[in-house]
Amino acid sequence: EDQVTQSPEALRLQEGESSSLNCSYTVSGLRGLFWYRQDPGKGPEFLFTLYSAGEEKEKERLKATLTKKESFLHITAPKPEDSATYLCAALTGGGNKLTFGTGTQLKVEL
Amino acid sequence: DADVTQTPRNRITKTGKRIMLECSQTKGHDRMYWYRQDPGLGLRLIYYSFDVKDINKGEISDGYSVSRQAQAKFSLSLESAIPNQTALYFCATSDFPGGGQTTDTQYFGPGTRLTVL
C-alpha cells in the first residue's frame, strides 16, 4: 500500500528562522512528487512537481528537493505570510492516483 | 474569476437526505476529480473522470456517486447522507500530459464544507 508521511505535524518559526519540512514516501512506481500549500478554508494551491531523485525547484523563499525515499521543502527566511499547511503527494500508477500526506502546519511569528 | 468553482461552499443536512455537490471549471481540462479531506487523514480520492464517458472509482467511493455532465462539470452525490460523511470536499482538475511530460498537475477548487447531522 502506498504511504506518504509528513513531519513534523506542526512547526512554529520566528520570522527569518529557516527550516525544512519532510515528506517520506513508500510507493510503487513514483511518477511525480507534488507540494501544495493550503490556507484555512481554502483548497490546496499547487507549488511544485519533482520527477526524479536529485531534482530541485525553487519559488521565492521555498525550495523543494527529492531523493529516492523523501522530499524536503526548505523555507528560507520565512515571513508571517508563509504560514499555512503544506501538503505533499505522490503520484503513482496509470490512473493518476495521488496519495497525500496529512500535512505540516507551519506558523511563522513576528 | 476562479478557474475551478464549487457549489455550495457550505452545507448542513440531515441523515438520510440526498445531496449534490457541484464542480465547474473554466480551465479546459479533460480530467476531473473528487476528494474528501478529514482531519488527520489527509485528502482521499472518491471518484475521477478522464473524460465525459470515462468515470472511475477512487479509494473511498462507497456511499457516493458522480455524474460528468460536460467537460466542464462534474457532480458528486450522496444518495443517503450519514454523519461520517461530514468532511471537506474538494474538486480538482488536470490536463492530459503531453509533449513528453510524464505527469499532470491537479488544480483544486475552494472546497465544500459538508456537515451531516
HADDOCK unambig.tbl for C-alpha pairs under 7 A between the chains (distance, minus, plus):
assign (segid A and resid 31 and name CA) (segid B and resid 102 and name CA) 6.97 0.50 0.50
assign (segid A and resid 31 and name CA) (segid B and resid 103 and name CA) 6.56 0.50 0.50
assign (segid A and resid 32 and name CA) (segid B and resid 103 and name CA) 6.49 0.50 0.50
assign (segid A and resid 42 and name CA) (segid B and resid 110 and name CA) 4.94 0.50 0.50
assign (segid A and resid 42 and name CA) (segid B and resid 111 and name CA) 6.46 0.50 0.50
assign (segid A and resid 43 and name CA) (segid B and resid 90 and name CA) 6.96 0.50 0.50
assign (segid A and resid 43 and name CA) (segid B and resid 108 and name CA) 5.62 0.50 0.50
assign (segid A and resid 43 and name CA) (segid B and resid 109 and name CA) 5.53 0.50 0.50
assign (segid A and resid 43 and name CA) (segid B and resid 110 and name CA) 4.41 0.50 0.50
assign (segid A and resid 43 and name CA) (segid B and resid 111 and name CA) 5.78 0.50 0.50
assign (segid A and resid 44 and name CA) (segid B and resid 108 and name CA) 5.92 0.50 0.50
assign (segid A and resid 45 and name CA) (segid B and resid 108 and name CA) 6.90 0.50 0.50
assign (segid A and resid 46 and name CA) (segid B and resid 107 and name CA) 6.69 0.50 0.50
assign (segid A and resid 100 and name CA) (segid B and resid 42 and name CA) 6.01 0.50 0.50
assign (segid A and resid 100 and name CA) (segid B and resid 43 and name CA) 5.86 0.50 0.50
assign (segid A and resid 101 and name CA) (segid B and resid 42 and name CA) 5.86 0.50 0.50
assign (segid A and resid 102 and name CA) (segid B and resid 40 and name CA) 5.94 0.50 0.50
assign (segid A and resid 102 and name CA) (segid B and resid 41 and name CA) 5.88 0.50 0.50
assign (segid A and resid 102 and name CA) (segid B and resid 42 and name CA) 4.31 0.50 0.50
